[in-house]
């Protein structure tokens, strides 16, 4: 059945490439430049201490941590400033947005490498060292790590599974050509950030900054650099977050049927089949095929769950979580495409 083969072949392709990547050593370089870790914070008094503590707990020899309070109104600055460590500096500025806060921190940084994390995130102990080691040549201008999700509710667990799937994809296809260096765990050469005028002021500053750097060199993935971050716990908050991300991403894909557009639309086709496939198999009474599909999806998730670290129960429930994300992103993308078409139509009428 073609309808069964489409999602299975798609998943099998990335799964096989992921398995191959596990047996291939990726390139690293042993060096220890001075690193400035920037933490922009806006109304994060509940989380900032854990973020700072994890930053200062890094097993890296030459590190400074710069917290930029972006006009918070909840005591974030006071909480951060209560930590006494010679490696830590805390600044407070009027509210400028995340990119503005990052650029202020950049102006105060003394490191050869600029790393970033979020105020609601907790870095694993070796995260900075793993990021730095992936600057294996002068052409590598940026490095992104692996994002995982804190929390035990359904949406948090579903988002952690989503990020495990992203980690699988990045090991398989993006080790040396990362599509986005994520804000919660990234590092960049200072000289290159200065060359592009700092972090790009944009609704999706991490994606926009990554694209600017990739015009000049390489941005790569560091699979062992890991951060645990907080994500929305409600569907409404999740929709608003992902809507902002997706609409921001669309602005940077460019015109025409480029490679990025082809991949995006192909993913939407696969998502459609992921949504309808289990229902059709049950409706038509193909129980053996349904069992095969379910088992196949579980197996493709068990391996990255074991390698990257995660509850095995999440892998066993992966087909249900996959269905949720397929439906969610299919609806989100249809909304985004519709909004883009409406905006394009309005612009066309304005310039007639």
Secondary structure, 3 states (H helix, E strand, C coil): CHHHHHHHHHHHHHHHHHHHHHCCCCCCCCCCCCEEEEEEECCCCCCHHHHHHHHHCCCCCCEEEEEEEECCCCCHHHHHHCCCCCCEEEEEECCCCHHHHHHHHHHHCCCCEEEEEECCEEECCCHHHHHHHCCCCCCEEEEEEEEEECCCCHHHHHHHHHHHHHHHHHHHHCCCCCCCCCCCCEEEEHHHHHHCCCCCCCCCHHHHHHHHHHCCCEEEEEEEEEEEECCCCCHHHHHHHHHHHHHHHHCCCCCCCCHHHHHHHHHHHHHHHHHHHHHHHHHCCCHHHHHHHHHHHHHHHHHHHHHHCCCHHHHHCHHHHHHHHHHHHHHHHHHHHHHHHHHHHHHHHHCC
